[in-house]
Amino acid sequence: MTEAEGKKRFPDFIIGGAMKCGTSSIHTILSSRKDVFIPGGEVHFFTMGDPIQSTETVKFDPDRTRFDLDSKEKVEWYESFFEDASEEQLIGEDSTTYLPSQVAPERIQKMLPEVKLIFMLRNPVDRTHSHYRHLVNSGRATKTFEQELMHGSSTLHLRSMYKPQLERYFQIFSRDQIKVVLFERFVQETQAVVDEVCSYLDLPGSIDLDEVQTHANPSWYPKWPKIYFAINYLLKGKIDRYRYHWPGEPSETHSPDFSFGERLIRGLLLRIRRRMPKQESYPPMDELMRERLKQIYARRNRGIGKMIDADIGKYWPGFE
């Protein structure tokens, strides 16, 4: 084995969130370069076993989902995502759980102290609404937007409170290792933002956006939401999205032991849901709810503009 073949390859940069802020698009754009390698899906290595950002791990064997850099199996599992990268390529990964996680910053710094970080932020109110649509699309929301905010996943709110999340990274990484991009500016000035990101990553030249799909992971909304919600409710607990995601072989206890009848009904419900008509537009947010959310998120993110040296109010009216 040559020295090059035996050298471990890990990310040179990480797109760490926030969720529903254009991370899939910047991933797609950067991946269009021949000198960049990014695995196809999110890895979530540094939030392994995090019960807040990866709640589904509580039903798995704790040893399988425990973050442990001394575990050869776990480190090799992470490395396997980058084994197809050539020596000439810059390696990246993106996982939207990294920014909100309380444990990810120190884990990343311990393993990849020189890594460059990219975070994309969006008007928190719009991000929360888009996050809700994602939960609907993926079968995890069973109520209206307002009902989910009150009775559903707390991550709808938590992932829009950027300031304390960024502070954790600024405390242990140097400023020149962190690039913050505003989603709204990315949409308005895509080429300029892409040029800046390439320069930040020390990539020569830029990217011709006329030859790249710049809008990845578009969202949609069911045409008949009440029926869709009912199917989502009936399927809750019957779909295991992460059975094969974590390192190690899953055991039989990782998923419920469904009877033949239950499997039949589950398959039927999934087929019905897949075939239900969809629409690109979605119901607008109630203006009173929008104003209440703006007040909540403006307080929790106060001073973020100064922190990231950006004119936040220009893109997020009412924020500073």
Phi, psi and chi 1 to 4 in degrees:
 res  aa     phi    psi   chi1   chi2   chi3   chi4
   1 MET       -  129.9 -179.7 -178.3  -66.0      -
   2 THR   -77.0  166.2   65.9      -      -      -
   3 GLU   -61.0  -39.1 -177.9  178.7  -10.3      -
   4 ALA   -65.7  -40.7      -      -      -      -
   5 GLU   -68.9  -30.7  -70.1  172.4  -25.7      -
   6 GLY   -87.4   -8.8      -      -      -      -
   7 LYS   -75.7  130.4 -176.5  180.0  179.4 -178.7
   8 LYS   -73.5  141.0  -67.9 -176.9  179.9  -63.8
   9 ARG  -114.9  124.5  -59.1  -66.1  -48.5  -79.9
  10 PHE  -131.7  169.3  -66.2  110.2      -      -
  11 PRO   -60.2  140.1  -26.2   36.2      -      -
  12 ASP   -88.9  -24.9  -58.6  -68.4      -      -
  13 PHE  -146.2  155.9   69.5   93.0      -      -
  14 ILE  -132.4  129.2  -68.6  175.3      -      -
  15 ILE   -92.6  104.1  -54.8  168.3      -      -
  16 GLY   -99.7   11.2      -      -      -      -
  17 GLY   124.9 -170.2      -      -      -      -
  18 ALA   -84.8  164.4      -      -      -      -
  19 MET   -64.7  139.2 -177.6 -178.4 -177.7      -
  20 LYS    62.7   38.1  -51.7  -50.8  -64.9 -179.7
  21 CYS  -125.5   16.7  -65.1      -      -      -
  22 GLY    97.4   11.9      -      -      -      -
  23 THR   -64.3  -36.2   56.8      -      -      -
  24 SER   -64.6  -36.6  -64.5      -      -      -
  25 SER   -68.6  -45.0  -66.1      -      -      -
  26 ILE   -67.8  -33.1 -158.3   71.5      -      -
  27 HIS   -59.2  -49.7  170.7  146.7      -      -
  28 THR   -61.9  -42.4  -60.2      -      -      -
  29 ILE   -65.5  -47.9  -69.3  170.1      -      -
  30 LEU   -65.5  -37.1  -71.0  173.6      -      -
  31 SER   -66.1  -16.8  -67.2      -      -      -
  32 SER   -70.9  -16.3   70.2      -      -      -
  33 ARG   -80.4  140.5  -65.8 -174.9   59.6  122.4
  34 LYS   -71.8  -20.0  -66.2 -178.5  179.2  179.7
  35 ASP   -96.9   15.7   53.8   -1.5      -      -
  36 VAL  -128.7  137.5  172.1      -      -      -
  37 PHE  -126.6  124.1  177.4   88.5      -      -
  38 ILE  -133.9  127.8  -51.7  175.4      -      -
  39 PRO   -57.2  153.9  -20.2   30.4      -      -
  40 GLY   -62.9  -40.5      -      -      -      -
  41 GLY  -113.9  171.4      -      -      -      -
  42 GLU   -71.3  143.4  -65.1 -167.9   19.7      -
  43 VAL   -98.2  -43.4 -178.9      -      -      -
  44 HIS    61.6   25.8  -56.1  -60.7      -      -
  45 PHE   -61.0  -43.7  176.5   70.2      -      -
  46 PHE   -81.2   -0.9  -66.6  103.1      -      -
  47 THR  -113.6   19.7   47.3      -      -      -
  48 MET   -58.9  125.5 -172.8 -176.5  -64.7      -
  49 GLY    78.1    0.6      -      -      -      -
  50 ASP   -70.9  110.7 -176.7  -19.3      -      -
  51 PRO   -71.4  -12.4   28.8  -35.9      -      -
  52 ILE   -91.1  -48.2  -61.9  174.8      -      -
  53 GLN   -87.1  -22.7  -59.5  -54.5  -33.8      -
  54 SER  -128.6   68.1  -59.1      -      -      -
  55 THR   -61.1  -27.4   55.0      -      -      -
  56 GLU   -67.8  -15.4   65.6  -75.4  -19.8      -
  57 THR   -70.9  -13.3   62.3      -      -      -
  58 VAL   -66.4  -20.5  -60.7      -      -      -
  59 LYS   -94.3    0.5   67.0  179.3  177.9  179.7
  60 PHE   -97.5  162.6  -70.9   92.7      -      -
  61 ASP   -57.0  121.1  177.0   -4.1      -      -
  62 PRO   -54.2  -35.7  -25.9   35.1      -      -
  63 ASP   -66.4  -33.5 -175.9   62.5      -      -
  64 ARG   -69.2  -34.2 -174.3 -179.2  175.4 -146.4
  65 THR  -106.8    7.0   57.4      -      -      -
  66 ARG   -77.3  130.9 -177.0 -178.2  -64.3  114.9
  67 PHE   -74.2  123.4 -177.9   82.0      -      -
  68 ASP  -153.5  103.7 -177.5    4.7      -      -
  69 LEU   -71.0  -12.3  -71.0 -179.2      -      -
  70 ASP   -87.1   -4.3  -67.6  -35.7      -      -
  71 SER   -87.8  111.7  168.0      -      -      -
  72 LYS   -59.1  -39.9 -178.4  180.0  178.4 -178.0
  73 GLU   -60.8  -44.4  178.5 -171.7   38.5      -
  74 LYS   -70.6  -41.4  -70.0 -176.8  173.6   65.9
  75 VAL   -66.4  -40.1  172.4      -      -      -
  76 GLU   -66.9  -34.8  -72.5 -177.7  -14.6      -
  77 TRP   -62.1  -44.5  177.1   79.1      -      -
  78 TYR   -63.5  -44.2 -175.4   50.5      -      -
  79 GLU   -62.4  -29.9 -174.6 -173.4   10.0      -
  80 SER   -62.7  -23.7   70.4      -      -      -
  81 PHE   -68.3  -19.3  -73.3   91.7      -      -
  82 PHE  -115.5    8.3  -41.8  110.2      -      -
  83 GLU   -67.5  -19.2   59.6 -172.0   10.0      -
  84 ASP   -87.7   -1.6  -68.4  -28.1      -      -
  85 ALA   -76.0  141.6      -      -      -      -
  86 SER   -85.6  166.6   69.5      -      -      -
  87 GLU   -62.2  -27.6  -78.1  -66.6  -44.9      -
  88 GLU   -83.0  -11.8  -65.3   74.6   28.7      -
  89 GLN   -90.8  143.0  -72.1  178.7  -56.9      -
  90 LEU   -80.7  132.9 -162.1   70.2      -      -
  91 ILE  -102.5  136.0  -65.0  177.9      -      -
  92 GLY  -135.5  169.0      -      -      -      -
  93 GLU  -149.4  157.7   73.6  127.3  -52.5      -
  94 ASP  -134.7  133.7   69.0  -61.8      -      -
  95 SER  -147.0  114.8  -62.7      -      -      -
  96 THR   -75.0   -4.0   53.8      -      -      -
  97 THR   -82.9  -12.1   55.1      -      -      -
  98 TYR   -70.3  -42.2  -67.5  168.8      -      -
  99 LEU   -62.0  -49.7  175.8   58.5      -      -
 100 PRO   -76.3  -14.4   28.7  -36.7      -      -
 101 SER   -70.5  138.2  173.7      -      -      -
 102 GLN   -81.2  -18.4  -65.3 -172.9   36.7      -
 103 VAL  -101.3  -23.0  -60.9      -      -      -
 104 ALA   -62.7  -43.1      -      -      -      -
 105 PRO   -54.1  -50.2  -26.5   35.8      -      -
 106 GLU   -67.8  -35.7  -70.9 -172.4    2.0      -
 107 ARG   -63.8  -44.2  -68.7  176.3  173.8 -177.3
 108 ILE   -64.1  -44.8  -65.2  171.9      -      -
 109 GLN   -63.7  -35.2 -159.1  -80.5  -27.5      -
 110 LYS   -68.8  -40.5 -177.1  176.6 -179.2 -179.9
 111 MET   -90.1  -36.1 -176.5  175.2 -177.0      -
 112 LEU  -129.7   69.1  -53.7  171.0      -      -
 113 PRO   -63.2  -22.9   22.6  -33.9      -      -
 114 GLU  -100.6    4.2  -55.9  -60.0  -38.5      -
 115 VAL   -64.4  150.7   74.6      -      -      -
 116 LYS  -100.6  139.1  -69.5 -170.0  173.5 -177.3
 117 LEU  -115.2  137.7  -59.1  160.2      -      -
 118 ILE  -122.4  124.5  -60.3  172.0      -      -
 119 PHE  -122.5  134.4  -62.0  117.6      -      -
 120 MET  -113.4  129.7  -60.1 -172.8   69.4      -
 121 LEU  -119.3  148.0  -50.6 -178.7      -      -
 122 ARG  -131.7  155.7 -178.3  179.2 -172.2  175.6
 123 ASN   -42.9  119.4 -177.6  -50.8      -      -
 124 PRO   -56.6  -33.4  -24.5   34.5      -      -
 125 VAL   -67.0  -46.1 -179.7      -      -      -
 126 ASP   -66.8  -36.6  -65.1  -29.1      -      -
 127 ARG   -63.4  -42.7 -167.4 -138.1   66.7   81.6
 128 THR   -63.0  -41.8  -59.8      -      -      -
 129 HIS   -64.7  -41.4 -159.4 -153.3      -      -
 130 SER   -66.5  -37.6 -176.5      -      -      -
 131 HIS   -61.0  -42.0 -172.9  168.5      -      -
 132 TYR   -60.1  -44.4  163.2   72.9      -      -
 133 ARG   -62.1  -35.3  -65.3 -164.2  -57.0  -86.0
 134 HIS   -63.0  -40.7  170.1   76.3      -      -
 135 LEU   -64.9  -36.7  -65.2  179.2      -      -
 136 VAL   -64.7  -50.9  173.1      -      -      -
 137 ASN   -58.4  -39.1  -60.2  167.3      -      -
 138 SER   -88.8    5.0   59.3      -      -      -
 139 GLY    85.0   14.4      -      -      -      -
 140 ARG  -105.0   -9.2  -75.4  172.6  -82.4 -170.3
 141 ALA  -103.8  136.3      -      -      -      -
 142 THR  -124.7    8.7   60.4      -      -      -
 143 LYS  -138.0  174.5  -50.5  175.9 -173.7   70.9
 144 THR   -69.1  169.4   65.2      -      -      -
 145 PHE   -56.6  -50.2  177.4   57.3      -      -
 146 GLU   -61.8  -40.2  -69.2   78.6    7.4      -
 147 GLN   -68.1  -38.2  -69.7  169.5  -24.9      -
 148 GLU   -66.5  -36.1  -74.1  -72.3  -15.4      -
 149 LEU   -62.7  -35.2  -76.0  174.3      -      -
 150 MET   -87.0  -36.3  -68.5 -174.3  -70.2      -
 151 HIS  -123.8   -1.9  -52.6  -65.1      -      -
 152 GLY  -100.7 -149.8      -      -      -      -
 153 SER   -65.8  131.1  171.4      -      -      -
 154 SER   -69.6  -16.8   61.7      -      -      -
 155 THR   -66.4  -20.3   59.6      -      -      -
 156 LEU   -56.0  -43.6  -83.0  172.7      -      -
 157 HIS   -80.1  -49.1  -76.7  -54.9      -      -
 158 LEU   -57.8  -38.7  -69.2  175.0      -      -
 159 ARG   -75.1   -5.5  -67.7 -161.9 -179.9 -170.2
 160 SER  -100.6    1.9  -70.6      -      -      -
 161 MET  -100.3   79.8  -62.9  173.1 -178.0      -
 162 TYR   -73.0  -35.9  -50.6  130.5      -      -
 163 LYS   -58.1  -52.7 -173.2 -177.9  177.6 -174.6
 164 PRO   -63.8  -26.6   20.5  -31.8      -      -
 165 GLN   -70.0  -46.2  -60.4  167.5   10.2      -
 166 LEU   -66.5  -35.0  -75.6  170.8      -      -
 167 GLU   -58.6  -36.9  -76.1  175.9  -23.8      -
 168 ARG   -62.3  -35.8  -71.6 -167.1  -75.7  -92.4
 169 TYR   -77.5  -41.6  -78.8   91.7      -      -
 170 PHE   -64.2  -25.2  -78.3  128.1      -      -
 171 GLN   -72.8  -26.4  -74.2  169.6    0.7      -
 172 ILE  -121.8   -7.8   59.1  176.5      -      -
 173 PHE  -117.2  148.9  -74.2   94.4      -      -
 174 SER   -71.1  155.2   63.9      -      -      -
 175 ARG   -60.0  -33.4  -68.6  -86.3  169.8  159.0
 176 ASP   -77.1    1.2   60.1    2.4      -      -
 177 GLN  -100.1    1.1  -74.4 -179.1  -97.2      -
 178 ILE  -126.3  124.4  -59.2  173.9      -      -
 179 LYS  -118.0  119.4  172.0   72.9  173.8  175.4
 180 VAL  -106.8  128.1  178.5      -      -      -
 181 VAL  -118.4  130.6  175.9      -      -      -
 182 LEU   -86.0  127.0  -63.6 -176.4      -      -
 183 PHE   -55.7  -43.8  170.8   79.5      -      -
 184 GLU   -62.6  -39.3  -69.5   78.1    8.0      -
 185 ARG   -69.9  -37.2 -179.8  170.3  174.5 -108.0
 186 PHE   -58.3  -41.1  172.5   65.1      -      -
 187 VAL   -68.6  -42.4  171.9      -      -      -
 188 GLN   -78.0  -35.2  -64.7  173.3   19.8      -
 189 GLU  -129.8   56.4  -53.9  172.3   43.7      -
 190 THR   -55.8  -47.5  -52.3      -      -      -
 191 GLN   -63.0  -43.3 -173.3   65.1   66.1      -
 192 ALA   -62.8  -41.0      -      -      -      -
 193 VAL   -67.4  -43.2  170.6      -      -      -
 194 VAL   -62.5  -40.6  170.6      -      -      -
 195 ASP   -58.6  -43.6  -68.3  -11.6      -      -
 196 GLU   -64.8  -41.8  -70.6  175.0    8.7      -
 197 VAL   -65.7  -42.1  170.6      -      -      -
 198 CYS   -62.1  -42.0  -72.0      -      -      -
 199 SER   -64.4  -42.1  175.2      -      -      -
 200 TYR   -59.9  -36.9  166.0   68.3      -      -
 201 LEU   -87.2    4.7  -64.1  175.9      -      -
 202 ASP    60.0   35.4  -64.0  -39.4      -      -
 203 LEU   -91.2  131.2  -70.0  167.1      -      -
 204 PRO   -68.0  139.5   25.7  -34.9      -      -
 205 GLY    68.2 -159.4      -      -      -      -
 206 SER  -138.8 -148.4 -171.4      -      -      -
 207 ILE  -133.0  133.2  -60.6  169.0      -      -
 208 ASP   -79.5  104.3 -176.2   -4.9      -      -
 209 LEU   -71.0  -14.2  -63.1 -178.0      -      -
 210 ASP   -67.6  -19.1  -69.3  -26.0      -      -
 211 GLU  -107.5   10.8  -60.2 -179.9   -0.4      -
 212 VAL  -128.9  142.2 -177.5      -      -      -
 213 GLN   -75.3  113.7  176.6 -173.3   -5.0      -
 214 THR   -95.2  -10.3   57.7      -      -      -
 215 HIS  -116.6  101.1 -173.8 -160.8      -      -
 216 ALA  -107.3  154.9      -      -      -      -
 217 ASN    59.0   51.8 -162.4   23.7      -      -
 218 PRO   -67.2  148.2   26.9  -34.7      -      -
 219 SER   -98.5  164.6   57.4      -      -      -
 220 TRP  -147.3  179.0   48.0  -92.1      -      -
 221 TYR  -142.3  140.8 -162.4   75.4      -      -
 222 PRO   -65.9  143.1   22.6  -33.1      -      -
 223 LYS   -68.7  -32.2 -170.3  172.6 -177.0  179.0
 224 TRP  -119.6   78.7  -57.1  -36.6      -      -
 225 PRO   -60.2  -37.3   17.6  -30.1      -      -
 226 LYS   -63.7  -39.8  -70.5 -176.2  178.4  179.6
 227 ILE   -68.4  -39.6  -61.6  175.7      -      -
 228 TYR   -63.2  -43.6 -155.6   87.6      -      -
 229 PHE   -60.3  -41.8  -67.4  156.9      -      -
 230 ALA   -62.6  -41.5      -      -      -      -
 231 ILE   -66.4  -42.6  -66.3  175.3      -      -
 232 ASN   -57.4  -41.6  -75.5   -7.9      -      -
 233 TYR   -63.5  -44.1  179.6   80.3      -      -
 234 LEU   -67.1  -26.2  -67.5  171.0      -      -
 235 LEU   -90.6   -7.0  -74.8  170.1      -      -
 236 LYS   -60.0  130.9  -87.8 -152.5  164.5 -176.0
 237 GLY    81.6   -0.3      -      -      -      -
 238 LYS  -109.9    2.7  -64.6  179.8  173.2   62.1
 239 ILE  -128.1  126.1  -59.6  174.8      -      -
 240 ASP  -110.0   98.6 -165.7  -22.9      -      -
 241 ARG   -76.5  -18.3  -63.2  177.6  178.0   83.6
 242 TYR  -119.3   15.6  -60.3   94.6      -      -
 243 ARG   -54.8  -39.4  178.6  176.0  171.4   82.9
 244 TYR  -108.4   10.9  -64.0   98.4      -      -
 245 HIS   -79.8  -39.9  178.4   80.5      -      -
 246 TRP   -82.7  154.9  -48.3  106.1      -      -
 247 PRO   -63.1  149.8   22.3  -32.7      -      -
 248 GLY    93.9  161.2      -      -      -      -
 249 GLU   -81.6  130.9  -70.0  -63.6  -36.6      -
 250 PRO   -69.8  145.0   26.4  -34.2      -      -
 251 SER   -95.6  173.0   70.9      -      -      -
 252 GLU   -65.4  -22.9  -68.3  -59.4  -39.0      -
 253 THR   -77.0   -8.7   60.4      -      -      -
 254 HIS   -74.1  -19.4  -68.0  150.2      -      -
 255 SER  -132.2  147.3  -67.7      -      -      -
 256 PRO   -60.6  147.4  -19.9   31.3      -      -
 257 ASP   -86.6   90.3 -174.8   16.8      -      -
 258 PHE   -76.5  144.7  -63.2  119.7      -      -
 259 SER   -76.3  169.8   66.5      -      -      -
 260 PHE   -59.8  -42.5  174.1   77.0      -      -
 261 GLY   -63.7  -40.8      -      -      -      -
 262 GLU   -65.6  -40.5  -71.7  173.1  -38.1      -
 263 ARG   -64.5  -37.2  -69.5 -162.7  -60.4  -88.1
 264 LEU   -65.0  -45.9 -166.9   65.1      -      -
 265 ILE   -65.7  -41.2  -67.1  172.2      -      -
 266 ARG   -60.5  -46.2  179.9  179.8   60.9  173.1
 267 GLY   -61.1  -39.2      -      -      -      -
 268 LEU   -65.9  -43.9  177.3   61.5      -      -
 269 LEU   -63.9  -40.1  -71.3  171.8      -      -
 270 LEU   -63.5  -40.8  -74.3  170.0      -      -
 271 ARG   -65.4  -41.6  -76.1 -164.6  -66.6  -86.2
 272 ILE   -62.6  -44.3  -67.4  173.2      -      -
 273 ARG   -63.9  -41.4 -166.8  174.6   70.4  178.3
 274 ARG   -63.1  -32.0  -78.9 -165.0  -64.3  -92.9
 275 ARG   -92.7   -3.5  -65.2  178.4 -178.4 -179.3
 276 MET   -68.3  140.9  -74.1 -174.3   64.7      -
 277 PRO   -65.3  147.0   22.0  -32.1      -      -
 278 LYS  -123.9  161.9  -57.5  173.6  178.3   62.4
 279 GLN  -136.1  146.4   55.0 -172.8   -3.7      -
 280 GLU   -73.2  -33.0  -68.1 -175.6    9.1      -
 281 SER   -82.7  160.8   60.5      -      -      -
 282 TYR  -144.4  157.7   43.3   89.0      -      -
 283 PRO   -57.9  133.9  -21.4   32.4      -      -
 284 PRO   -67.5  153.9   26.4  -35.4      -      -
 285 MET   -71.6  140.7 -168.0 -172.5  -50.2      -
 286 ASP   -58.2  130.5  175.6   80.4      -      -
 287 GLU   -63.4  -33.9  -74.3  -55.4  -47.7      -
 288 LEU   -66.7  -40.4 -178.5   57.8      -      -
 289 MET   -64.6  -40.8  174.8   60.4   73.8      -
 290 ARG   -59.7  -43.4  175.3  176.7  -72.8  -81.2
 291 GLU   -66.9  -39.3 -175.6   58.8   31.3      -
 292 ARG   -65.2  -42.4  -73.2  173.3  176.4  169.6
 293 LEU   -65.5  -38.5  -70.5  178.1      -      -
 294 LYS   -61.1  -40.9 -174.9  170.9   78.3  171.3
 295 GLN   -64.6  -42.4  -68.4  175.6   12.7      -
 296 ILE   -62.8  -50.8  -67.7  170.1      -      -
 297 TYR   -73.3  -30.1  -62.2  146.6      -      -
 298 ALA   -64.8  -38.9      -      -      -      -
 299 ARG   -67.5  -45.5  -73.3 -163.4  -60.7  -89.2
 300 ARG   -72.2  -19.7  -62.3  -57.7  -66.5  -91.2
 301 ASN  -110.9   14.0  -71.4  -59.7      -      -
 302 ARG   -57.5  129.6 -175.4  173.5  -70.3  125.7
 303 GLY    89.8    3.5      -      -      -      -
 304 ILE   -67.6  -30.8 -166.7  172.4      -      -
 305 GLY   -60.2  -44.5      -      -      -      -
 306 LYS   -66.5  -38.3 -176.9  177.5 -179.3 -179.7
 307 MET   -59.6  -43.7  174.5 -170.7  -73.0      -
 308 ILE  -101.7    5.0   64.8  174.3      -      -
 309 ASP    56.2   57.0 -168.0   24.6      -      -
 310 ALA  -141.6  149.7      -      -      -      -
 311 ASP   -82.0   79.7 -175.9    1.9      -      -
 312 ILE   -60.1  -42.2  -71.5  -70.3      -      -
 313 GLY   -59.4  -26.8      -      -      -      -
 314 LYS   -65.3  -34.5  175.3 -178.4  177.4 -178.9
 315 TYR  -104.1  -27.8  -60.1   98.7      -      -
 316 TRP  -124.6   85.1  -52.9  -12.4      -      -
 317 PRO   -54.5  130.9  -25.9   35.0      -      -
 318 GLY    97.2   -7.2      -      -      -      -
 319 PHE  -107.0  162.5  -70.8   77.6      -      -
 320 GLU  -144.6      -   61.1 -177.6   31.9      -
